[in-house]
Amino acid sequence: MSRPVLFVTRELPPQAQKRLDALTDVEVRQSKSTKAISRSDLLDGVATVDGLLCMLSDKIDEELLSAANPLLKVISTCSVGYDHVDTELVKRRGLPLGYTPDVLTDATADTTVLLALMASRRAKEALCIVHEGRGGFSLSTGLGTQFTNKTLGIVGFGRIGRATVERLAPFGFSKIMYTSRRPLHDEAKLNAQHVPLPQLLAEADLICICCPLTSETTNMFNKDTFSLMKSTAIVVNTARGAIVNQDDLLHALENGQIAAAGLDVTVPEPLPADHPLVKHPRCVLLPHIGSATEETRNAMANLAIDNALAGIFDQPLKAEVEL
């Protein structure tokens, strides 16, 4: 009797890849590349498989589901976000959708702090000085700002937003604000206050974007929202690139509406090397490394494997999106 087939669209981190290679109860077909699979290879790959383990870069839409094996049993994405998946179509097809929540919370919150510090202390400009072999100690140039007695604003107070507060609070913020659909019952534990978004934008010195990408949050940060901010405000985005209108962000930086920005996510990824935000001295960019630690990426991949195997063998998924 032939074994069920699992199609994996990218090479996994070493520990998870070793586990995948050792599987005997399924036949594994895999794109053994560290780069995104081509669309044509993805469409060909899903034609005769029982399970799909995909990445954030793999668009799961009508075209893919039409090309997929009619007997496909599960889609497992190696990501906490699933805005690349047409969930309505997946639901209509009756497929369970696995994802990887919780395991990347700490790593992403760490990256948010990293970007906040780099942006506030003008690290991009300082690194350029070092790489160009110029400068040295100066009492009056290259000065950044610190967080003591400042106001922290968190847009989206889920797992990552809360973990970000836990890390940033010891820097001495005098006030912590957050937005979410409703006030949280334990906000006092984090000394945080639920406020409307316009108030947060107007009062916060550091604004961290930690919300999911939805129809409501797409382009949430635009010329109107930037116009509400302090000229000294710093904006950090480790959520999804499409939450920020990048043209409006560039305008805000160039016209002094805000002081600085730190981005781990952009549209597209990566941005072209000659993009104005890449070159802007007060915009720190990272190549979507929010979850890029050995511990987290292996945990994500292992959970994605667990979800895929569970779906193939008609078991409950460890982490399933409610469709």
Backbone torsions as a table, in degrees:
resi	resn	phi	psi	omega
1	MET	NA	132.4	-177.7
2	SER	-72.9	150.5	179.7
3	ARG	-84.2	150.4	172.8
4	PRO	-63.3	156.0	-173.5
5	VAL	-112.5	130.2	174.0
6	LEU	-111.2	125.4	178.2
7	PHE	-103.8	124.8	-178.4
8	VAL	-116.0	127.1	-167.7
9	THR	-89.4	1.4	178.5
10	ARG	-159.9	159.4	173.6
11	GLU	-65.1	139.4	-178.1
12	LEU	-95.3	166.1	174.1
13	PRO	-58.3	155.3	-167.8
14	PRO	-51.8	-47.7	-176.0
15	GLN	-66.6	-43.4	179.3
16	ALA	-69.2	-35.0	178.3
17	GLN	-64.8	-39.4	177.7
18	LYS	-61.3	-41.6	177.3
19	ARG	-64.4	-43.4	-179.6
20	LEU	-60.9	-44.4	-178.7
21	ASP	-63.3	-25.9	-176.4
22	ALA	-89.4	-4.1	-178.5
23	LEU	-64.0	137.1	179.7
24	THR	-119.2	-16.4	-176.3
25	ASP	-87.8	-7.1	174.3
26	VAL	-135.0	156.3	169.6
27	GLU	-90.0	123.7	-179.1
28	VAL	-98.9	124.8	169.7
29	ARG	-113.2	132.9	-169.4
30	GLN	-146.7	142.6	166.8
31	SER	-83.7	104.3	-174.4
32	LYS	-87.4	63.9	178.2
33	SER	-133.5	150.5	176.2
34	THR	-84.5	-5.5	-179.4
35	LYS	-104.5	162.2	-177.8
36	ALA	-60.0	140.5	177.5
37	ILE	-68.6	147.2	177.3
38	SER	-69.9	156.1	-178.9
39	ARG	-62.0	-42.1	-178.3
40	SER	-64.7	-40.2	178.2
41	ASP	-67.3	-35.0	178.2
42	LEU	-65.8	-45.7	-179.7
43	LEU	-64.5	-40.0	177.0
44	ASP	-66.1	-38.5	-173.5
45	GLY	-67.9	-28.2	-176.0
46	VAL	-88.7	-0.9	-171.2
47	ALA	-67.6	-31.2	-173.1
48	THR	-133.2	35.2	-175.7
49	VAL	-117.6	162.3	-179.9
50	ASP	-97.6	-25.5	-179.7
51	GLY	-142.6	147.1	179.3
52	LEU	-122.7	123.6	172.0
53	LEU	-109.0	109.8	-171.4
54	CYS	-118.4	175.2	-179.2
55	MET	-116.6	171.2	-179.9
56	LEU	-60.6	-26.2	-178.5
57	SER	-81.7	-6.6	-177.1
58	ASP	-96.1	112.2	-177.3
59	LYS	-77.8	120.3	179.8
60	ILE	-102.9	98.0	-172.8
61	ASP	-133.8	-168.0	-176.4
62	GLU	-61.9	-39.8	179.7
63	GLU	-60.5	-45.2	-178.4
64	LEU	-67.6	-45.3	-177.3
65	LEU	-66.9	-28.4	176.0
66	SER	-71.6	-33.6	179.7
67	ALA	-79.5	-18.2	-174.0
68	ALA	-73.3	155.9	172.5
69	ASN	-52.1	127.7	177.2
70	PRO	-57.3	-21.6	-180.0
71	LEU	-97.1	13.3	175.4
72	LEU	-54.4	134.0	-171.9
73	LYS	-109.8	-19.3	-174.5
74	VAL	-161.7	146.3	168.9
75	ILE	-120.2	126.0	-179.8
76	SER	-123.1	115.1	179.5
77	THR	-98.9	135.3	180.0
78	CYS	-86.6	65.6	-178.1
79	SER	-166.0	158.0	174.2
80	VAL	-85.0	-31.2	176.6
81	GLY	-85.8	152.4	179.2
82	TYR	-139.8	34.1	177.7
83	ASP	-73.2	-8.4	174.7
84	HIS	-85.0	-2.7	-177.4
85	VAL	-109.8	130.7	172.3
86	ASP	-78.7	92.8	-172.2
87	THR	-66.0	-30.9	178.8
88	GLU	-64.8	-41.8	178.9
89	LEU	-67.8	-39.8	178.8
90	VAL	-63.2	-42.2	178.4
91	LYS	-63.3	-43.2	-178.9
92	ARG	-63.5	-33.5	178.7
93	ARG	-76.1	-13.2	179.4
94	GLY	77.8	24.8	-177.4
95	LEU	-95.7	136.9	170.5
96	PRO	-74.0	144.2	179.4
97	LEU	-118.6	113.6	177.8
98	GLY	-91.8	150.3	176.3
99	TYR	-145.5	-177.4	-171.4
100	THR	-127.5	68.0	178.4
101	PRO	-74.8	170.3	172.6
102	ASP	71.7	-46.9	-170.9
103	VAL	-67.6	-20.5	-177.9
104	LEU	-105.2	7.2	-176.5
105	THR	-58.3	-53.4	-175.2
106	ASP	-64.0	-45.2	-177.7
107	ALA	-63.4	-41.0	-179.6
108	THR	-69.4	-39.0	176.0
109	ALA	-63.4	-39.1	176.3
110	ASP	-59.7	-43.2	-179.7
111	THR	-65.6	-35.5	176.5
112	THR	-61.2	-43.4	177.7
113	VAL	-64.9	-42.8	178.2
114	LEU	-55.2	-49.0	-179.4
115	LEU	-66.3	-38.1	178.8
116	ALA	-61.3	-44.1	179.8
117	LEU	-68.8	-42.8	179.7
118	MET	-62.0	-42.1	-179.7
119	ALA	-69.5	-42.1	-176.4
120	SER	-70.3	-31.4	-178.1
121	ARG	-100.8	13.6	174.8
122	ARG	54.7	44.3	-174.8
123	ALA	-65.6	-33.3	180.0
124	LYS	-61.9	-44.6	178.3
125	GLU	-66.4	-39.1	-179.2
126	ALA	-65.5	-40.0	178.8
127	LEU	-65.7	-36.0	176.5
128	CYS	-61.9	-40.2	178.7
129	ILE	-61.9	-43.5	178.8
130	VAL	-64.1	-47.7	-176.7
131	HIS	-65.7	-27.2	179.6
132	GLU	-90.5	-1.5	176.9
133	GLY	66.1	34.1	179.5
134	ARG	-126.0	169.4	175.2
135	GLY	80.4	-166.7	-175.7
136	GLY	162.9	-162.4	-179.8
137	PHE	-62.8	133.7	174.7
138	SER	-138.7	137.2	-179.1
139	LEU	-80.0	-17.8	-169.0
140	SER	-132.6	-3.9	-179.5
141	THR	-116.6	156.5	178.1
142	GLY	68.7	25.6	-174.8
143	LEU	-80.3	132.3	174.7
144	GLY	-99.7	-154.8	178.7
145	THR	-136.8	158.6	178.0
146	GLN	-115.8	171.9	-171.2
147	PHE	-96.4	-3.5	-179.0
148	THR	-58.0	128.2	177.4
149	ASN	63.1	23.5	177.7
150	LYS	-101.3	176.3	179.3
151	THR	-109.5	128.6	179.2
152	LEU	-101.6	131.9	176.8
153	GLY	-120.8	127.1	-179.9
154	ILE	-114.8	119.2	178.9
155	VAL	-97.9	103.0	-174.9
156	GLY	101.5	105.6	-171.4
157	PHE	-110.9	48.7	174.0
158	GLY	-86.1	-153.5	-176.1
159	ARG	-58.2	-47.1	-176.3
160	ILE	-71.8	-39.7	177.6
161	GLY	-60.3	-43.1	179.7
162	ARG	-67.6	-41.5	178.8
163	ALA	-65.1	-32.5	176.9
164	THR	-66.3	-41.9	177.0
165	VAL	-61.4	-44.3	-179.1
166	GLU	-58.8	-33.3	-180.0
167	ARG	-81.8	-36.2	-174.8
168	LEU	-86.0	-26.6	-177.3
169	ALA	-52.9	-40.8	-179.2
170	PRO	-65.6	-9.2	177.8
171	PHE	-76.2	-4.4	171.8
172	GLY	100.5	20.4	176.4
173	PHE	-61.1	136.3	179.6
174	SER	-86.1	-18.1	-178.2
175	LYS	-148.0	138.8	177.9
176	ILE	-126.0	124.1	178.9
177	MET	-117.7	154.6	174.8
178	TYR	-148.9	156.8	171.7
179	THR	-116.9	144.7	173.6
180	SER	-163.6	175.5	-178.1
181	ARG	-61.5	-31.4	179.6
182	ARG	-153.9	156.6	176.9
183	PRO	-60.9	144.3	178.7
184	LEU	-90.6	143.9	-173.8
185	HIS	-68.2	-24.0	-177.1
186	ASP	-110.0	26.5	-177.8
187	GLU	-61.4	-29.3	-178.5
188	ALA	-63.6	-29.1	-179.5
189	LYS	-62.5	-31.0	178.5
190	LEU	-100.5	6.5	-179.5
191	ASN	55.7	39.7	-176.4
192	ALA	-113.3	150.6	-177.0
193	GLN	-122.0	128.2	176.2
194	HIS	-77.1	125.7	-178.2
195	VAL	-137.2	161.0	173.0
196	PRO	-65.9	151.9	-178.5
197	LEU	-56.0	-45.4	-179.7
198	PRO	-58.1	-37.0	178.2
199	GLN	-66.8	-43.3	178.6
200	LEU	-60.4	-45.5	-178.5
201	LEU	-62.8	-36.7	-176.7
202	ALA	-76.2	-27.8	-171.8
203	GLU	-107.9	-22.0	-173.1
204	ALA	-77.1	141.6	174.4
205	ASP	-90.4	-31.8	175.1
206	LEU	-126.5	123.3	-179.4
207	ILE	-115.8	117.7	-179.4
208	CYS	-108.8	123.4	-178.9
209	ILE	-92.0	114.3	-175.0
210	CYS	-130.0	18.3	-175.4
211	CYS	-94.6	159.6	176.5
212	PRO	-74.3	160.4	174.9
213	LEU	-84.4	119.3	177.0
214	THR	-136.0	179.0	176.1
215	SER	-62.8	-28.5	180.0
216	GLU	-77.7	-32.3	-175.6
217	THR	-96.0	-10.1	176.8
218	THR	-60.6	127.2	-177.7
219	ASN	58.9	27.3	177.6
220	MET	-59.7	-37.5	178.8
221	PHE	-97.1	104.7	-174.4
222	ASN	-140.0	-170.3	-175.3
223	LYS	-58.9	-32.6	-179.8
224	ASP	-70.9	-43.6	-179.6
225	THR	-72.1	-38.0	177.7
226	PHE	-63.5	-32.1	-179.2
227	SER	-67.7	-19.0	179.9
228	LEU	-84.0	-14.6	-170.9
229	MET	-83.9	160.0	172.1
230	LYS	-65.8	151.0	176.4
231	SER	-69.0	-14.4	179.1
232	THR	-99.0	4.4	-175.4
233	ALA	-71.5	148.3	174.8
234	ILE	-116.9	133.3	-179.0
235	VAL	-115.6	128.5	179.5
236	VAL	-123.4	131.1	179.5
237	ASN	-125.2	112.5	173.0
238	THR	-119.2	19.1	-176.4
239	ALA	-96.2	-89.4	176.7
240	ARG	-139.4	142.4	-175.1
241	GLY	-60.3	-37.2	-174.2
242	ALA	-71.1	-6.8	175.7
243	ILE	-71.0	-24.2	-178.3
244	VAL	-111.1	127.8	171.4
245	ASN	-77.0	109.6	-170.8
246	GLN	-70.2	-31.9	175.7
247	ASP	-64.5	-41.2	179.5
248	ASP	-70.7	-34.2	175.2
249	LEU	-63.2	-46.0	178.7
250	LEU	-58.9	-43.9	178.5
251	HIS	-61.2	-41.8	-179.6
252	ALA	-64.3	-39.3	178.1
253	LEU	-68.8	-44.2	-176.0
254	GLU	-70.6	-25.3	-177.3
255	ASN	-105.0	11.1	174.2
256	GLY	71.9	19.5	176.9
257	GLN	-71.2	-32.4	173.6
258	ILE	-133.2	165.3	-174.8
259	ALA	-87.3	-40.5	-172.7
260	ALA	-163.6	167.1	177.8
261	ALA	-144.3	151.3	173.7
262	GLY	-132.2	123.1	-174.7
263	LEU	-125.5	127.2	170.6
264	ASP	-102.1	-11.6	-176.8
265	VAL	-133.3	140.6	-177.7
266	THR	-145.0	174.2	171.2
267	VAL	-129.9	114.6	-3.7
268	PRO	-81.0	-178.7	172.1
269	GLU	-120.9	122.3	-3.7
270	PRO	-81.7	163.4	170.8
271	LEU	-70.3	148.3	175.3
272	PRO	-58.2	147.5	-176.5
273	ALA	-60.8	-24.4	-179.1
274	ASP	-97.1	11.1	178.7
275	HIS	-66.1	140.0	-177.9
276	PRO	-57.4	-32.6	178.5
277	LEU	-70.2	-34.1	177.1
278	VAL	-62.7	-37.6	-176.8
279	LYS	-86.9	-14.9	-173.7
280	HIS	-69.3	129.4	-175.7
281	PRO	-65.7	-22.0	-176.9
282	ARG	-108.8	21.5	173.7
283	CYS	-123.5	111.1	178.4
284	VAL	-90.0	127.6	-178.1
285	LEU	-121.1	137.4	172.9
286	LEU	-124.8	152.5	-173.6
287	PRO	-87.3	56.4	178.4
288	HIS	54.6	61.8	-179.2
289	ILE	-107.8	16.6	-174.8
290	GLY	-49.3	-41.9	-178.9
291	SER	-106.0	14.0	-169.7
292	ALA	-83.8	67.4	166.2
293	THR	-122.0	155.5	179.5
294	GLU	-57.4	-42.6	-177.0
295	GLU	-63.4	-47.7	-174.5
296	THR	-72.4	-46.2	-177.5
297	ARG	-64.9	-36.5	175.3
298	ASN	-66.8	-40.0	177.9
299	ALA	-63.6	-41.8	177.1
300	MET	-60.4	-48.7	-177.1
301	ALA	-64.3	-40.0	179.1
302	ASN	-65.8	-39.0	177.1
303	LEU	-66.9	-37.9	177.1
304	ALA	-64.1	-38.7	175.2
305	ILE	-63.4	-46.0	178.9
306	ASP	-55.8	-46.4	-179.0
307	ASN	-63.0	-43.0	-178.4
308	ALA	-64.3	-45.8	-179.5
309	LEU	-64.8	-40.3	179.0
310	ALA	-60.4	-45.2	179.7
311	GLY	-64.6	-40.9	179.8
312	ILE	-61.7	-38.5	-176.2
313	PHE	-101.5	22.6	171.5
314	ASP	60.2	37.4	176.6
315	GLN	-109.3	158.9	176.3
316	PRO	-63.1	139.1	178.2
317	LEU	-73.5	145.5	177.7
318	LYS	-64.9	-36.8	178.7
319	ALA	-141.3	104.0	-175.5
320	GLU	-118.3	134.9	176.4
321	VAL	-70.3	133.4	176.0
322	GLU	-80.1	110.3	-176.6
323	LEU	-96.9	NA	NA
